[in-house]
């Protein structure tokens, strides 16, 4: 079981210096127990796409940052778009991400599992939102993507909040049921992001239900802990995808800023206990944002504190299961 952190989502503002990037990459990988990063695919202009700066890790690559940037510019953009031009544009983006995976995994020092850095999982998404996605379009895209050479990386669908009639979505992609069906037909994984499932369902039970649904189909690959809030607070308005930390992850102002987070230690334990029963589970992760009051030197304090909650819970739950 590997553990990853999405430290790219930690800064409360855009990066300003190369040193800040190093803090989130090499600094984050130096946190005891971290196996790799959830790397963002942003594009060739980003330092996150420099294979020489990824450090020693077994990484996950998420394509959601580039996808959401494209959706903002072209609302029909996405792998699940019935607009053929928009769908082809999304496929080109994923092919660019594939080239990045190739550059990382085929580097001389990374040509075997003992190499310096490897991307082991690539997370795909069923954009566009606002009810414009279709399962048929997504299936066509996945068939093409799965036919490409991924140089040892597995493919997984990360579930984002689905489009529902009851409330405005944060992203509004396909339903989990539709994504599980697509994954099962192609032997792909499913990744559950705690906050996005709760944003969709408006209850912490939603994340548990989504983990259970993916597990029941044998598709659960990963669980990422990232919070949300039902009330406005230091991290913004209600039900926004702002990567709130675990409530009471520590003590002091940095932890207090997440007092509205629905993601508690008890919810982490509930989900870890359920997910650890799944034979095919590959990784847990945390992706949390530092509050606006945090200085760059404190960003990793937030990450490390939340990561410690996860790993301590994994250890406690695993020990309890082994004793039962």
C-alpha positions in Angstrom: 0.0 0.0 0.0 1.6 3.3 -1.0 0.8 6.8 0.3 0.8 10.0 -1.7 0.3 13.7 -1.1 -1.1 16.2 -3.5 1.1 19.1 -2.3 0.5 21.0 -5.5 -2.9 21.9 -4.1 -1.5 23.2 -0.8 -0.5 26.8 -1.5 -3.3 29.3 -0.8 -2.0 31.4 -3.6 0.0 30.9 -6.9 3.7 30.0 -6.5 6.1 32.9 -6.7 9.6 31.4 -6.5 11.5 28.3 -7.5 12.2 27.7 -3.8 8.4 27.5 -3.1 8.2 24.8 -5.8 11.0 22.9 -4.3 9.2 23.1 -0.9 6.2 21.3 -2.4 8.2 18.7 -4.4 11.4 17.7 -2.8 10.3 19.1 0.6 7.0 17.2 0.5 8.7 13.9 -0.5 11.0 14.3 2.5 8.1 13.9 4.9 8.6 10.5 6.6 6.3 7.8 5.1 5.5 9.6 1.9 5.9 7.2 -1.1 5.1 9.7 -3.9 3.2 12.8 -5.0 -0.1 13.3 -6.7 1.4 15.3 -9.5 -0.7 17.8 -11.5 -0.7 17.6 -15.2 -0.7 21.3 -16.2 1.3 21.5 -19.4 4.9 21.6 -20.7 5.3 25.1 -19.3 4.9 24.0 -15.7 7.8 23.0 -13.4 5.6 20.0 -12.4 6.3 18.7 -15.9 10.1 18.6 -15.5 11.0 15.0 -15.1 14.3 15.9 -13.5 12.6 17.6 -10.6 10.2 14.9 -9.4 12.5 13.3 -6.8 12.4 9.8 -5.6 8.8 8.6 -5.6 6.1 6.4 -6.9 3.8 9.1 -8.2 0.2 9.5 -9.3 -0.5 11.9 -12.2 -3.9 13.8 -12.1 -5.1 15.4 -15.3 -7.8 17.4 -13.6 -5.9 20.8 -13.5 -5.4 21.0 -17.2 -8.9 19.6 -17.8 -10.5 22.3 -15.7 -8.5 25.0 -17.3 -9.6 23.8 -20.7 -13.2 23.6 -19.6 -13.2 27.2 -18.4 -12.1 28.2 -21.9 -14.3 25.7 -23.8 -17.3 24.5 -21.7 -17.9 21.4 -23.9 -14.2 20.2 -23.5 -13.8 16.7 -22.1 -13.3 13.0 -22.6 -17.1 12.5 -22.1 -18.1 15.3 -24.5 -20.6 14.6 -27.3 -19.1 17.5 -29.2 -16.6 15.6 -31.3 -14.1 18.5 -31.7 -14.1 19.1 -28.0 -13.7 15.4 -27.3 -10.8 15.2 -29.7 -9.2 18.2 -28.0 -9.4 16.4 -24.7 -7.8 13.3 -26.2 -4.9 15.5 -27.4 -4.4 16.8 -23.9 -4.3 13.2 -22.5 -1.8 12.2 -25.2 0.4 15.1 -24.1 0.1 13.7 -20.5 1.1 10.3 -21.9 4.2 11.8 -23.4 5.1 13.2 -20.0 4.6 9.7 -18.5 6.9 8.3 -21.1 9.6 10.9 -20.4 9.5 10.1 -16.7 9.1 6.3 -16.8 11.5 5.7 -19.8 14.3 7.8 -18.4 17.5 5.7 -18.0 17.4 6.0 -14.2 13.7 5.1 -14.1 13.6 2.1 -16.3 12.9 -0.3 -13.5 10.9 -0.2 -10.2 14.1 0.8 -8.3 14.4 3.9 -10.5 14.5 7.4 -9.1 10.9 8.4 -10.1 8.0 6.7 -11.7 4.4 7.5 -12.5 2.4 4.5 -11.5 -1.1 5.7 -11.9 -2.8 8.3 -14.3 -6.1 9.7 -13.1 -8.7 10.6 -15.9 -11.9 12.6 -15.5 -15.3 12.5 -17.2 -15.6 16.2 -18.2 -17.4 18.3 -19.3 -19.7 19.4 -16.5 -23.2 21.0 -16.3 -24.8 17.8 -17.6 -23.0 17.9 -21.0 -21.1 14.6 -20.4 -22.3 11.3 -21.9 -21.3 7.8 -21.1 -21.0 6.8 -24.8 -18.5 9.6 -25.5 -16.5 8.7 -22.4 -16.4 5.1 -23.5 -15.1 6.0 -26.9 -12.4 8.1 -25.4 -11.4 5.5 -22.9 -11.1 2.8 -25.6 -8.7 5.0 -27.5 -6.7 6.0 -24.4 -6.4 2.4 -23.2 -4.9 1.4 -26.6 -1.9 3.7 -26.1 1.4 2.7 -24.6 1.5 4.0 -21.0 5.0 2.8 -20.1 4.0 0.9 -17.0 1.4 3.3 -15.6 -2.1 2.2 -14.8 -5.2 4.1 -15.7 -7.9 5.1 -13.3 -11.0 7.3 -13.3 -11.1 9.8 -10.5 -14.7 10.5 -9.6 -15.6 14.2 -9.3 -19.0 15.4 -8.1 -21.7 14.4 -10.6 -24.3 16.7 -12.1 -27.5 16.4 -10.0 -30.7 18.4 -10.2 -30.9 19.1 -6.5 -28.1 21.7 -6.3 -25.4 23.5 -8.3 -22.3 21.3 -8.9 -18.7 22.1 -8.3 -17.8 20.1 -11.4 -20.8 18.2 -12.5 -19.3 15.3 -14.4 -20.7 11.7 -14.9 -22.2 9.7 -12.1 -20.1 7.2 -10.2 -22.3 4.4 -11.5 -21.6 5.4 -15.1 -17.9 5.7 -14.4 -17.8 2.3 -12.6 -19.5 0.7 -15.6 -16.9 2.2 -17.9 -14.0 1.2 -15.7 -15.2 -2.4 -15.2 -15.6 -2.9 -19.0 -11.9 -1.9 -19.5 -10.3 -3.1 -16.3 -9.5 0.4 -15.1 -9.4 1.6 -11.6 -11.7 4.1 -9.7 -10.3 6.7 -7.3 -12.6 8.3 -4.7 -11.8 11.9 -3.6 -13.5 12.3 -0.2 -14.4 15.9 -0.6 -15.8 15.6 -4.1 -18.1 12.8 -3.2 -19.4 14.8 -0.2 -19.9 17.9 -2.3 -22.1 15.7 -4.6 -24.1 14.0 -1.9 -24.1 16.7 0.8 -23.3 14.2 3.4 -20.2 12.4 4.8 -22.0 9.2 4.2 -21.7 9.8 0.5 -17.9 9.2 0.5 -18.4 5.9 2.4 -21.1 4.9 -0.1 -18.9 5.7 -3.1 -16.0 3.8 -1.7 -18.3 0.8 -1.0 -19.8 1.0 -4.5 -16.3 1.0 -6.2 -15.2 -1.8 -3.9 -18.2 -3.9 -4.7 -17.3 -3.8 -8.4 -13.7 -4.6 -7.7 -12.6 -1.3 -9.2 -11.4 0.7 -6.1 -7.8 1.8 -6.8 -7.3 4.8 -4.5 -8.8 7.1 -1.9 -7.7 10.7 -1.6 -8.7 12.6 1.6 -9.6 16.2 0.8 -12.2 18.1 2.7 -15.1 20.4 2.2 -17.6 22.5 4.3 -21.3 23.0 4.6 -20.8 26.5 6.0 -18.7 29.4 4.9 -15.4 29.9 6.7 -11.7 30.6 6.3 -11.6 28.5 3.1 -14.4 30.2 1.3 -18.1 29.6 0.6 -20.1 26.4 1.1 -19.6 23.2 -0.8 -16.6 24.5 -2.7 -13.8 22.1 -3.8 -11.1 23.9 -1.8 -9.2 20.9 -0.3 -10.0 21.7 3.3 -7.8 19.9 5.8 -8.9 17.3 8.3 -10.7 19.0 11.2 -8.6 19.2 14.3 -5.6 17.8 12.5 -3.4 19.7 15.0 -3.4 22.6 17.4 -3.2 26.3 16.8 -4.3 28.8 14.2 -3.4 26.7 11.2 -5.6 23.8 12.4 -8.3 26.1 13.7 -8.8 27.6 10.2 -10.3 24.2 9.2 -12.9 24.1 11.9 -15.7 24.0 9.3 -14.3 21.0 7.6 -16.6 18.0 7.4 -13.6 15.7 7.1 -12.9 14.6 10.7 -10.5 12.0 12.1 -13.5 9.7 12.6 -14.4 10.0 8.9 -10.9 9.2 7.9 -10.9 6.1 10.1 -14.3 5.0 8.7 -13.1 5.2 5.1 -9.7 3.7 5.8 -11.3 0.8 7.6 -13.6 0.1 4.7 -11.0 0.6 1.9 -8.4 -1.6 3.5 -10.7 -4.5 3.0 -10.4 -4.1 -0.8 -7.8 -6.4 -2.3 -7.0 -4.2 -5.3 -6.5 -1.0 -3.4 -3.2 0.6 -4.4 -2.9 3.9 -2.5 -4.3 6.4 0.0 -3.5 10.1 -0.2 -4.1 13.5 1.2 -4.6 16.7 -0.8 -5.1 19.7 1.6 -4.7 23.4 1.2 -3.0 25.7 3.8 -5.0 28.6 5.1 -4.4 32.1 3.8 -2.7 33.0 7.1 0.0 30.4 6.5 3.5 31.5 5.4 5.3 29.3 2.8 7.5 27.9 5.6 4.3 26.6 7.2 2.7 25.0 4.2 4.4 21.7 4.8 3.3 21.8 8.5 -0.2 21.5 7.2 0.6 18.7 4.8 2.7 16.8 7.3 0.0 17.1 10.0 -2.8 15.8 7.8 -0.6 13.1 6.4 0.2 12.0 10.0 -3.5 11.6 10.7 -3.8 9.4 7.7 -0.8 7.2 8.4 -1.6 6.8 12.1 -5.1 5.8 11.2 -3.9 3.3 8.6 -1.5 1.8 11.2 -4.2 1.7 14.0 -6.8 0.2 11.7 -4.4 -2.3 10.3 -3.3 -3.4 13.7 -6.8 -3.7 15.0 -7.8 -5.8 12.0 -4.8 -8.1 12.5 -5.8 -8.6 16.1 -9.4 -9.4 15.4 
